[in-house]
Amino acid sequence: MRVTELRIYPVKSVGGVPVDEADVEPWGLAGDRRWGLVDDTGEPVTARQERGLLGLWAEQVDEETIRLHDADGGSIPVDTPLGVPQVLVGHSRQGSAAPADEDVSRWVSERVGRPLRLVWQEDPRVRRVSGAHGGAEGDTLSLADAGPLLLTSEASLSRLQEWVGPLPRLDMLRFRPNVVIDGDEPFAEDLWGTVRLGDVAFRTAELCDRCVMTTIDPVTLATGSEPIATLARHRAWGGKTWFGTRLVPLSAGVVRLGDSVTPGLGSVGEGPLAP
């Protein structure tokens, strides 16, 4: 098995970019989901509430700058707000974050159609991975929902497509993974207690429960019932549907396209397992 795709999402719920390699930090891939969007009360706003966010995408320009793009070719640079007084945010176990410049938040708000503020997580070490999501002592997290990295499998997507039928065609982007692997056995990743990607080791914290965001076509932004409807028939337990695994880094290093994928022994963390 090999790593076939790597993707970084600088802003949570906004489109990201494929990369050939990525540094692995304790809280995930470097530059991944360190930015997020909140409303005027500080509550997080994601594509679950505003699917228009998926019509934007972000890229890392350098260590202190990202650039936001819209579907019409417009863009705006965003500087890391170093030394800026933080504002209260509602991300679980986060507390506060540094706001971007007002012109950036205004640019996003105009394209989404509601007032939003872009904020930056200065120190990921303050946000722990919840024990309910397989977190252990010392595990930390970016502004991602529940785990540092998300891994998905081409073999598993192929099996899901077989269940769904020829239409709609399911792009892996619906699941917003950081790491995609190939392989022959669908859903083999469910039972990997650990996995090594090249020279970097990870622990499987839990399987990933899937939400309505996967029913939004990442290109057209049209919504439908798939893949949730089919996952509900084939991959449902505990009142949720499941696809992919959440990983916690056990070592630092660099993951690259083409790296070998080596499953390890052990048990998956506190998250649910298939019956």
N, C-alpha and C positions, 0 to 999 in steps of 0.2 A: 504494500500500500504506500501511496505517496500523497504529499500535500499538493493539491491541484489549484487552489485559489487562496489568497490572503486578502483581506479587506479591512480597512480602517475607516471608522465613522467618527470624525472629529467632533461632530455635534449630535447628541442623542436625538433620534427620530428624523434626522436629516440624512439624505443620501451620502454615501461615502465614496471611497476610491479604492481600486485594486492596487496592490503593491507587490513587488517581487520578493521583498523580505521585510521583516519587522523585528524590532527589539522587543524582548519580553521583559516586562517589569512585574513586580509583585501583584499589581492591581490590573494587569492586562497588557495588551499591546501598546507600545509607546504612542501617545497621541490619540488614543481611542476613547471617545465619549467623555472627554474632560470638559466639554461645553454642554449646556442644556438650556432649555427655554422655560420660562415661568410667566405666570400672569401677574397682574398688578398686586395680587396678594402674596406672591411668592410661591404659589402652588405650581408644581411641574405641569407643563403642557406637552403632550406627545402626539404622535400621529394617530393614536387611539381617539383623541378628541378632535384633532385638526389634520385630516389626511393631506391637506395642501402642503404640509411640511415635507412630504415625500417628493414634492415637485422641486425642492431645493436640494443642493448638494454642496459638500464642503471638502476642501483639500488642505493638507498641511503644507504651508509654504516654507517655513523654517521653524526653528525651535520656539519662536515668540510670535508667530503669525500664522493664521489660517485665512482662507479666502472662501466666502460664500458665493454661490452661483445660483441663478434662477433659470427656468426653462427657456427664457427668451434671450439668453446670452448676457444678461446683466450680472454684475458681480460687485463685491465690496470686500476690501481687506479688513481683517479683524486683528488688532493687536492684543496680546495678552495683557490684562489689566493688573500689572504688577504694582503693589503698594496702594491699590484702590480700596477704600473702606468697603467691607462686605455688607451684603443685604441678607435678610432672613429668607431661607428657601425651605420648601416642604419636602425635599427629597429625604427619604427615610435615613436616619442616622447621619445626616450631613450637617444640618443646622444653618449654615450660611455659605455664601459664594460671592465672588467678586463680579460686579456687573460690567459688561462691555460698554463702550461709548454709546451715547444716546442715538447718534446717527445710525449705528449698526442695528440697534433694536428697532428704530423707526423703519429702516429698510426691510427687515423681516416682517414687521407688523403690516406694512403696506401690501406685501405679497401674500400674506396669510389671511388678512382681512379682520384682524382683531389685535388689540394692544398686547404685545409680548416683549419680554426682556431677555436678552441673551446673557447668561452668567457662566462663569468659569470656576472650576474646582481647583483651588490653589494647591491643596495637599491631599492626595487620595488616601494617605495613611489615617485620616480621621474617620473614614467611613468603612466600617467592618462588613464582612459578608455575614448575613444573618444565619444563625444556626438552623433556622427553618428551611434554609436553602443550601444546607450542607456545609456551611461555614465552620471553620475550626479557629482556635485561638491564633490571632495574628493575621488572619486572612483579611485583605483589604480590597477596596472596590472603587472604580471610577463612578460616573453617574449612570452606569448601566443599571438595568432593573435589579438583577439578582446575582450575577456571576461575572468574573473578570473576562472570560472569553466564551464564545459560543462556537462549537464544532458541529458541522453537519457532514453528511456522507452522500456522494453521488449515487451509490447503490441504493440507499434508503429513499432518495428522491425518485429514482427510477421505479422502485416498487410502489411508491405512493402514486406516481403517474399512471402506472398500470391499474391501480384501484380506481383512480378518478376516471380514466378513459382518455381519448385523444384530446378532448377539450374540457376545460381550458388548459393550455400548456403552462406548466408550473416552472417559473424561473426560480433559481435558488435565492435570488435577491429578496423574494417574499419573506424569507426566514432571517435575513440580516445576519448571516454568520460572519465570524472573523476568520475561521479556518474551514476550508472544504477539503475533504479527502476522497480518494476513489476507493476501490475495494470491491469484493465479489458478494459479500454476505449482507443483505439489507438488515439494518438495525443491530448489527453486531456491536456497535458502539454503546448500546444500552448497558452492556454488562462489563465494560472495561472499568476496573477500579482505578487504574492509572493508564497513561499513554505517553509515549515519548515521540516528539516531533523533531526529527533530526537529533540534536544533542540536548534538547530542552525537555524536561520532565514536567508532567502535569498530573493532578489528581482530578478525577471526575467527582464534582460536588453533588450533582443531581442531573436527572433528565430535565429537558426544557419544556415547560408547559406553554402552549401556543394560544395567542389571543387573536382578536379581530383584525389586527394589522396584517396578518398573513392573507386575508381575503381581499386586500387592496392590490391591484396590479401595479407594480412599481414603475411602469412606463406610462400607462394611460391614466392611472389613478382610479380606474373603474373598480367598483366593488361587486362581489358575488358571494356565493356560499362556500366556495372551495378555497383552500383545502380542508377547512374545518369540518365541513359536512362529512367528508370521507374519513378524516382522522377520527371523527366521532364513532364511525362504524368499526374501525380497525385498530385504533390506537387511543382508546379512552379508558381511563380508570381514575378513581379518586375524584370524579366529577370534572376532570380536565382532559384535554387532548395533548399529545406529546410528540415532539420531533426535535432531534438534536440533543446535545449534552453541554452542560456548563462546566468549564474547566477552571481550576485554580493552579497557577504556576507553582511548581516545587523547586525550580531553579531558574536562574537568569540565563540569557543568551540571545541568539538570533534564530528565528524560524524563517526558512526560505522555501520558495516554490520548488517542488521536486524532492524535498526532504522525505526521508523514510518515516513511516508511521508504525510504531511498535507498541501494541497493546501490552499492558502489564497486569500482573495478578493483583488481587485485592477486591474489596467490595466498594460499591458506589456509596457516596455519603448519605446524609440524612434524607435526601429527596426521594420521591417515590420510584419504585422499580416496576417494570412490567410484571403482571401476574404470571 
